[in-house]
Amino acid sequence: MKVEKAVVDKYTAFLKDKHRPPSRGGNTRAWHQHSLIIGGERYSFLALGAKRWVYAGDTVTFEWDWDPTQRWRNVKPETVQAFDKNGKPVERGIRGGKPWRRAETRLPVSRREWRD
């Protein structure tokens, strides 16, 4: 299915990967759940980084699939195309991939204190 030239009402992003403190590189390139609300309907996708792919008020075109088991409208991230207020295409967000984080963050203490 496809949404063409629709105006975004609301846009949010939530961290889905494991949290990392700023001293370890932070969460700017971690996996985030991006959510769009268009005409009262929620669409979402997983992508790298918290950087916005579109802004509220932008016009956007994308393809999406319906997941009947979880009732999600899953956007295909590679098809997201935003247009600015003048109608020119704009490419935003971090496009690409990387593996999920597996390691838990450790407390900033010595190994000896860690055992206590």
FIKOLZA-1660 file (N, C-alpha, C; in steps of 0.1 Angstrom, whole numbers, plus 5000, padded with zeros to 4 digits):
% residues 116
   i   px   py   pz ch aa at
   1 5008 4988 5000  A  M  N
   1 5000 5000 5000  A  M CA
   1 5009 5012 5000  A  M  C
   2 5003 5023 4996  A  K  N
   2 5011 5036 4995  A  K CA
   2 5004 5048 5000  A  K  C
   3 5011 5057 5007  A  V  N
   3 5006 5070 5011  A  V CA
   3 5013 5080 5002  A  V  C
   4 5006 5088 4995  A  E  N
   4 5012 5098 4986  A  E CA
   4 5008 5112 4990  A  E  C
   5 5018 5121 4991  A  K  N
   5 5017 5135 4994  A  K CA
   5 5007 5138 5005  A  K  C
   6 5010 5131 5016  A  A  N
   6 5001 5134 5028  A  A CA
   6 5009 5143 5038  A  A  C
   7 5001 5151 5045  A  V  N
   7 5007 5160 5055  A  V CA
   7 5008 5153 5069  A  V  C
   8 5020 5154 5075  A  V  N
   8 5023 5147 5087  A  V CA
   8 5017 5156 5099  A  V  C
   9 5009 5149 5107  A  D  N
   9 5003 5156 5119  A  D CA
   9 5013 5156 5130  A  D  C
  10 5019 5145 5133  A  K  N
  10 5028 5144 5145  A  K CA
  10 5039 5134 5141  A  K  C
  11 5051 5136 5147  A  Y  N
  11 5063 5127 5144  A  Y CA
  11 5070 5125 5157  A  Y  C
  12 5073 5113 5161  A  T  N
  12 5081 5110 5173  A  T CA
  12 5091 5099 5170  A  T  C
  13 5101 5098 5179  A  A  N
  13 5111 5087 5178  A  A CA
  13 5114 5082 5192  A  A  C
  14 5115 5069 5194  A  F  N
  14 5118 5063 5207  A  F CA
  14 5130 5053 5206  A  F  C
  15 5138 5053 5216  A  L  N
  15 5150 5044 5216  A  L CA
  15 5145 5030 5217  A  L  C
  16 5149 5021 5208  A  K  N
  16 5146 5006 5209  A  K CA
  16 5158 4998 5212  A  K  C
  17 5170 5003 5210  A  D  N
  17 5182 4996 5212  A  D CA
  17 5186 4998 5227  A  D  C
  18 5196 4991 5232  A  K  N
  18 5201 4993 5245  A  K CA
  18 5207 5007 5247  A  K  C
  19 5205 5013 5259  A  H  N
  19 5210 5026 5262  A  H CA
  19 5225 5026 5264  A  H  C
  20 5231 5037 5259  A  R  N
  20 5246 5039 5261  A  R CA
  20 5248 5053 5266  A  R  C
  21 5257 5054 5276  A  P  N
  21 5259 5068 5281  A  P CA
  21 5267 5076 5271  A  P  C
  22 5267 5089 5272  A  P  N
  22 5274 5098 5263  A  P CA
  22 5289 5095 5262  A  P  C
  23 5295 5091 5273  A  S  N
  23 5309 5088 5274  A  S CA
  23 5313 5076 5265  A  S  C
  24 5303 5067 5262  A  R  N
  24 5305 5055 5254  A  R CA
  24 5300 5057 5240  A  R  C
  25 5297 5069 5236  A  G  N
  25 5292 5072 5222  A  G CA
  25 5278 5076 5221  A  G  C
  26 5270 5074 5232  A  G  N
  26 5256 5078 5232  A  G CA
  26 5247 5070 5223  A  G  C
  27 5235 5076 5221  A  N  N
  27 5224 5069 5214  A  N CA
  27 5221 5075 5200  A  N  C
  28 5230 5084 5195  A  T  N
  28 5226 5090 5183  A  T CA
  28 5225 5081 5171  A  T  C
  29 5233 5070 5171  A  R  N
  29 5232 5060 5160  A  R CA
  29 5226 5047 5164  A  R  C
  30 5219 5047 5175  A  A  N
  30 5212 5035 5179  A  A CA
  30 5199 5033 5172  A  A  C
  31 5193 5021 5173  A  W  N
  31 5180 5018 5166  A  W CA
  31 5169 5026 5173  A  W  C
  32 5161 5033 5166  A  H  N
  32 5149 5040 5172  A  H CA
  32 5137 5036 5164  A  H  C
  33 5126 5036 5171  A  Q  N
  33 5112 5034 5165  A  Q CA
  33 5107 5048 5161  A  Q  C
  34 5105 5050 5149  A  H  N
  34 5100 5063 5144  A  H CA
  34 5085 5061 5141  A  H  C
  35 5077 5071 5145  A  S  N
  35 5063 5070 5144  A  S CA
  35 5057 5083 5138  A  S  C
  36 5048 5081 5128  A  L  N
  36 5042 5092 5121  A  L CA
  36 5027 5091 5123  A  L  C
  37 5020 5102 5125  A  I  N
  37 5006 5102 5126  A  I CA
  37 5001 5110 5114  A  I  C
  38 4993 5104 5105  A  I  N
  38 4988 5111 5093  A  I CA
  38 4973 5108 5093  A  I  C
  39 4965 5119 5094  A  G  N
  39 4950 5117 5094  A  G CA
  39 4945 5108 5105  A  G  C
  40 4951 5108 5116  A  G  N
  40 4946 5100 5127  A  G CA
  40 4951 5086 5127  A  G  C
  41 4958 5082 5117  A  E  N
  41 4964 5068 5115  A  E CA
  41 4979 5068 5119  A  E  C
  42 4983 5058 5126  A  R  N
  42 4997 5057 5131  A  R CA
  42 5005 5048 5121  A  R  C
  43 5016 5052 5116  A  Y  N
  43 5026 5045 5108  A  Y CA
  43 5039 5045 5116  A  Y  C
  44 5047 5034 5115  A  S  N
  44 5059 5033 5122  A  S CA
  44 5070 5025 5114  A  S  C
  45 5082 5027 5118  A  F  N
  45 5093 5020 5112  A  F CA
  45 5105 5021 5121  A  F  C
  46 5115 5011 5120  A  L  N
  46 5127 5011 5127  A  L CA
  46 5138 5017 5118  A  L  C
  47 5146 5026 5124  A  A  N
  47 5157 5032 5116  A  A CA
  47 5168 5036 5126  A  A  C
  48 5180 5039 5121  A  L  N
  48 5191 5043 5129  A  L CA
  48 5189 5058 5133  A  L  C
  49 5193 5061 5145  A  G  N
  49 5193 5074 5150  A  G CA
  49 5180 5080 5154  A  G  C
  50 5181 5091 5162  A  A  N
  50 5169 5098 5166  A  A CA
  50 5167 5110 5157  A  A  C
  51 5175 5112 5147  A  K  N
  51 5173 5123 5138  A  K CA
  51 5160 5121 5130  A  K  C
  52 5153 5132 5129  A  R  N
  52 5140 5132 5122  A  R CA
  52 5141 5129 5107  A  R  C
  53 5132 5120 5102  A  W  N
  53 5131 5118 5088  A  W CA
  53 5122 5128 5081  A  W  C
  54 5112 5132 5089  A  V  N
  54 5102 5142 5084  A  V CA
  54 5098 5150 5096  A  V  C
  55 5093 5162 5094  A  Y  N
  55 5088 5171 5104  A  Y CA
  55 5073 5172 5103  A  Y  C
  56 5067 5176 5115  A  A  N
  56 5052 5178 5115  A  A CA
  56 5050 5190 5105  A  A  C
  57 5040 5188 5096  A  G  N
  57 5037 5198 5086  A  G CA
  57 5043 5195 5073  A  G  C
  58 5053 5186 5072  A  D  N
  58 5059 5182 5059  A  D CA
  58 5049 5174 5052  A  D  C
  59 5051 5173 5039  A  T  N
  59 5044 5164 5030  A  T CA
  59 5053 5152 5028  A  T  C
  60 5047 5140 5028  A  V  N
  60 5055 5128 5027  A  V CA
  60 5048 5117 5019  A  V  C
  61 5057 5109 5012  A  T  N
  61 5052 5098 5004  A  T CA
  61 5060 5086 5008  A  T  C
  62 5053 5074 5010  A  F  N
  62 5060 5062 5014  A  F CA
  62 5051 5050 5012  A  F  C
  63 5057 5038 5012  A  E  N
  63 5050 5026 5010  A  E CA
  63 5049 5019 5024  A  E  C
  64 5039 5011 5027  A  W  N
  64 5037 5005 5039  A  W CA
  64 5030 4991 5038  A  W  C
  65 5032 4983 5048  A  D  N
  65 5026 4970 5049  A  D CA
  65 5018 4969 5061  A  D  C
  66 5007 4961 5061  A  W  N
  66 4999 4959 5072  A  W CA
  66 5003 4946 5079  A  W  C
  67 5005 4946 5092  A  D  N
  67 5008 4934 5099  A  D CA
  67 4996 4931 5108  A  D  C
  68 4988 4921 5103  A  P  N
  68 4975 4918 5110  A  P CA
  68 4977 4912 5124  A  P  C
  69 4988 4905 5126  A  T  N
  69 4990 4899 5139  A  T CA
  69 4992 4910 5150  A  T  C
  70 4999 4920 5147  A  Q  N
  70 5003 4930 5157  A  Q CA
  70 4995 4943 5154  A  Q  C
  71 4988 4944 5144  A  R  N
  71 4980 4956 5140  A  R CA
  71 4988 4968 5138  A  R  C
  72 5000 4967 5131  A  W  N
  72 5009 4978 5129  A  W CA
  72 5008 4981 5114  A  W  C
  73 5010 4994 5111  A  R  N
  73 5012 4999 5097  A  R CA
  73 5027 5001 5096  A  R  C
  74 5034 4991 5091  A  N  N
  74 5049 4992 5090  A  N CA
  74 5054 4999 5077  A  N  C
  75 5060 5010 5079  A  V  N
  75 5066 5018 5068  A  V CA
  75 5079 5011 5063  A  V  C
  76 5080 5011 5050  A  K  N
  76 5093 5006 5044  A  K CA
  76 5102 5018 5044  A  K  C
  77 5113 5018 5052  A  P  N
  77 5121 5030 5054  A  P CA
  77 5128 5035 5041  A  P  C
  78 5131 5026 5032  A  E  N
  78 5138 5030 5020  A  E CA
  78 5129 5038 5010  A  E  C
  79 5116 5037 5013  A  T  N
  79 5106 5044 5004  A  T CA
  79 5102 5058 5009  A  T  C
  80 5106 5062 5021  A  V  N
  80 5102 5074 5027  A  V CA
  80 5108 5086 5019  A  V  C
  81 5100 5095 5014  A  Q  N
  81 5104 5107 5007  A  Q CA
  81 5097 5119 5012  A  Q  C
  82 5104 5128 5018  A  A  N
  82 5098 5140 5024  A  A CA
  82 5099 5151 5014  A  A  C
  83 5090 5160 5014  A  F  N
  83 5090 5172 5006  A  F CA
  83 5089 5185 5015  A  F  C
  84 5097 5195 5012  A  D  N
  84 5096 5207 5021  A  D CA
  84 5084 5215 5016  A  D  C
  85 5083 5227 5022  A  K  N
  85 5071 5236 5020  A  K CA
  85 5070 5240 5006  A  K  C
  86 5081 5240 4998  A  N  N
  86 5081 5244 4984  A  N CA
  86 5079 5233 4975  A  N  C
  87 5077 5221 4980  A  G  N
  87 5075 5209 4972  A  G CA
  87 5088 5202 4967  A  G  C
  88 5099 5206 4971  A  K  N
  88 5112 5200 4967  A  K CA
  88 5115 5188 4976  A  K  C
  89 5120 5177 4970  A  P  N
  89 5123 5165 4978  A  P CA
  89 5135 5168 4987  A  P  C
  90 5134 5163 4999  A  V  N
  90 5144 5164 5010  A  V CA
  90 5147 5151 5015  A  V  C
  91 5160 5148 5017  A  E  N
  91 5164 5135 5023  A  E CA
  91 5170 5137 5037  A  E  C
  92 5163 5132 5047  A  R  N
  92 5167 5134 5061  A  R CA
  92 5169 5120 5067  A  R  C
  93 5174 5120 5079  A  G  N
  93 5176 5108 5087  A  G CA
  93 5188 5101 5084  A  G  C
  94 5192 5091 5092  A  I  N
  94 5204 5083 5090  A  I CA
  94 5198 5070 5082  A  I  C
  95 5202 5069 5070  A  R  N
  95 5198 5058 5062  A  R CA
  95 5209 5048 5061  A  R  C
  96 5206 5035 5065  A  G  N
  96 5216 5025 5065  A  G CA
  96 5213 5015 5075  A  G  C
  97 5222 5007 5079  A  G  N
  97 5220 4996 5089  A  G CA
  97 5232 4993 5097  A  G  C
  98 5230 4986 5108  A  K  N
  98 5241 4981 5116  A  K CA
  98 5235 4971 5126  A  K  C
  99 5243 4962 5132  A  P  N
  99 5238 4952 5141  A  P CA
  99 5232 4958 5154  A  P  C
 100 5223 4951 5160  A  W  N
 100 5218 4955 5173  A  W CA
 100 5229 4954 5184  A  W  C
 101 5228 4962 5194  A  R  N
 101 5237 4962 5205  A  R CA
 101 5234 4950 5214  A  R  C
 102 5244 4942 5218  A  R  N
 102 5242 4931 5227  A  R CA
 102 5247 4933 5241  A  R  C
 103 5257 4941 5242  A  A  N
 103 5263 4942 5256  A  A CA
 103 5255 4952 5264  A  A  C
 104 5254 4949 5277  A  E  N
 104 5248 4957 5286  A  E CA
 104 5258 4968 5291  A  E  C
 105 5253 4980 5294  A  T  N
 105 5262 4990 5299  A  T CA
 105 5266 4987 5313  A  T  C
 106 5279 4989 5316  A  R  N
 106 5284 4986 5330  A  R CA
 106 5285 4999 5338  A  R  C
 107 5284 4997 5351  A  L  N
 107 5286 5008 5360  A  L CA
 107 5301 5013 5359  A  L  C
 108 5304 5026 5360  A  P  N
 108 5317 5031 5359  A  P CA
 108 5325 5028 5372  A  P  C
 109 5327 5016 5376  A  V  N
 109 5335 5012 5387  A  V CA
 109 5345 5001 5383  A  V  C
 110 5355 4998 5392  A  S  N
 110 5364 4988 5390  A  S CA
 110 5358 4974 5390  A  S  C
 111 5364 4964 5385  A  R  N
 111 5359 4950 5385  A  R CA
 111 5358 4945 5399  A  R  C
 112 5367 4949 5408  A  R  N
 112 5367 4945 5422  A  R CA
 112 5354 4950 5428  A  R  C
 113 5351 4962 5426  A  E  N
 113 5338 4968 5432  A  E CA
 113 5326 4962 5426  A  E  C
 114 5327 4957 5414  A  W  N
 114 5316 4952 5406  A  W CA
 114 5311 4939 5413  A  W  C
 115 5320 4931 5419  A  R  N
 115 5317 4918 5425  A  R CA
 115 5309 4920 5438  A  R  C
 116 5311 4931 5444  A  D  N
 116 5305 4933 5458  A  D CA
 116 5290 4936 5457  A  D  C
% end
